[in-house]
Amino acid sequence: MRLPQQALKLAMAVVTLFCAVLVTAPASHAAPRADWRQVGTDALTGVSGLTHEGPGAALIVHDNKRAGQPRLSRITYGTDPIAVTRLTWDGAEPVDLEAIEAIPGVTGEYVALASRGIVYRLRVDGTVATVLDYAPLPSIGQGDNDESFALVSRGGRLAALWADRGEGPERPATLYAAPLNFASWGEPQFGAVTKRPYTSVYRRATAPATSPTSR
C-alpha cells in the first residue's frame, strides 16, 4: 500500500509549518493558568506523550527505562480532581517512550514510539495495554533520538510522521514521513521514507533593562 507522494509532501509541509509556529511564537511570562492539573507525583509518573482516548479520557506515556516501571496511564478528566490510572503493560517493555498516537479508524488501538526508534502497536482494553507487535522505524539516522510521532489518514491510507530532535548546530532535527500499514499479525510496516532537516532559530532570553542606581 502506497500513499500518494502529494499526500506525503502535504504532511511534511504541515509538520514543518506547525514546528515553525511553535518556535516562532512569542514566549509568555504569564503565571500558569489556574485550571492546570498535576498528573504525576515523581520522576516515574511524568508525561512524555499524550493522545485522546475518548470522551473525558486520554492516554499518557512515561519515559521510564527499567523493568516494571510505569509505561502507560489513563487520565480521566472533566471532574475535580482528575483521576490517573496506571495501565498494565502486557508484552515487551519499551525503553524511554516519547509519544503515543491513536490509529485512525481502529477503536482501542495505538502506536507508541520509543526514543531509539522502536514503534509498538498496542490494543488497550480496560486497564490492560497489550503489545500486538513492534518494529523499528525505517531510515534511522546516526544518533537519532526520536521525540514525536503522528499518524495521518487520507482515503483509507495511513502515513506516519516522526521527528528526531537533533543535537546542536552541527546536527539539525530531522522530520520523517512514510506510508504505514499493518501486517495481519500486527507488525507495523513502512513504505518509502521522505525526510527533511529542520533547524529552528534559538532565541536566547534577554534580561530586562535596569535603571542606573542613583547615589
ChimeraX attribute file (.defattr): number of C-alpha atoms within 10 A of each C-alpha:
attribute: neighborCount
match mode: 1-to-1
recipient: residues
	/A:1	11
	/A:2	14
	/A:3	19
	/A:4	12
	/A:5	13
	/A:6	9
	/A:7	16
	/A:8	21
	/A:9	14
	/A:10	11
	/A:11	20
	/A:12	21
	/A:13	12
	/A:14	12
	/A:15	19
	/A:16	16
	/A:17	11
	/A:18	11
	/A:19	14
	/A:20	15
	/A:21	11
	/A:22	12
	/A:23	13
	/A:24	12
	/A:25	8
	/A:26	9
	/A:27	10
	/A:28	7
	/A:29	6
	/A:30	6
	/A:31	6
	/A:32	8
	/A:33	7
	/A:34	6
	/A:35	6
	/A:36	7
	/A:37	11
	/A:38	10
	/A:39	18
	/A:40	12
	/A:41	8
	/A:42	7
	/A:43	10
	/A:44	14
	/A:45	21
	/A:46	17
	/A:47	20
	/A:48	17
	/A:49	21
	/A:50	21
	/A:51	18
	/A:52	15
	/A:53	20
	/A:54	11
	/A:55	9
	/A:56	12
	/A:57	16
	/A:58	16
	/A:59	25
	/A:60	27
	/A:61	26
	/A:62	24
	/A:63	24
	/A:64	22
	/A:65	15
	/A:66	12
	/A:67	11
	/A:68	10
	/A:69	14
	/A:70	20
	/A:71	26
	/A:72	26
	/A:73	24
	/A:74	22
	/A:75	19
	/A:76	19
	/A:77	15
	/A:78	11
	/A:79	8
	/A:80	8
	/A:81	11
	/A:82	14
	/A:83	13
	/A:84	19
	/A:85	13
	/A:86	17
	/A:87	19
	/A:88	17
	/A:89	21
	/A:90	14
	/A:91	14
	/A:92	13
	/A:93	18
	/A:94	22
	/A:95	18
	/A:96	20
	/A:97	30
	/A:98	25
	/A:99	26
	/A:100	28
	/A:101	23
	/A:102	21
	/A:103	18
	/A:104	16
	/A:105	9
	/A:106	9
	/A:107	12
	/A:108	16
	/A:109	20
	/A:110	24
	/A:111	21
	/A:112	26
	/A:113	30
	/A:114	23
	/A:115	21
	/A:116	20
	/A:117	23
	/A:118	18
	/A:119	24
	/A:120	27
	/A:121	24
	/A:122	25
	/A:123	18
	/A:124	19
	/A:125	11
	/A:126	10
	/A:127	14
	/A:128	16
	/A:129	22
	/A:130	18
	/A:131	21
	/A:132	18
	/A:133	18
	/A:134	21
	/A:135	16
	/A:136	16
	/A:137	20
	/A:138	16
	/A:139	13
	/A:140	15
	/A:141	10
	/A:142	6
	/A:143	12
	/A:144	19
	/A:145	20
	/A:146	26
	/A:147	21
	/A:148	22
	/A:149	22
	/A:150	20
	/A:151	21
	/A:152	17
	/A:153	16
	/A:154	11
	/A:155	6
	/A:156	9
	/A:157	15
	/A:158	21
	/A:159	22
	/A:160	22
	/A:161	22
	/A:162	23
	/A:163	24
	/A:164	24
	/A:165	20
	/A:166	20
	/A:167	12
	/A:168	9
	/A:169	9
	/A:170	7
	/A:171	14
	/A:172	16
	/A:173	21
	/A:174	19
	/A:175	21
	/A:176	24
	/A:177	26
	/A:178	26
	/A:179	25
	/A:180	21
	/A:181	18
	/A:182	13
	/A:183	9
	/A:184	7
	/A:185	8
	/A:186	16
	/A:187	16
	/A:188	20
	/A:189	17
	/A:190	21
	/A:191	16
	/A:192	13
	/A:193	15
	/A:194	16
	/A:195	16
	/A:196	14
	/A:197	14
	/A:198	17
	/A:199	16
	/A:200	13
	/A:201	8
	/A:202	8
	/A:203	10
	/A:204	6
	/A:205	7
	/A:206	6
	/A:207	6
	/A:208	6
	/A:209	6
	/A:210	6
	/A:211	6
	/A:212	6
	/A:213	5
	/A:214	4
	/A:215	3
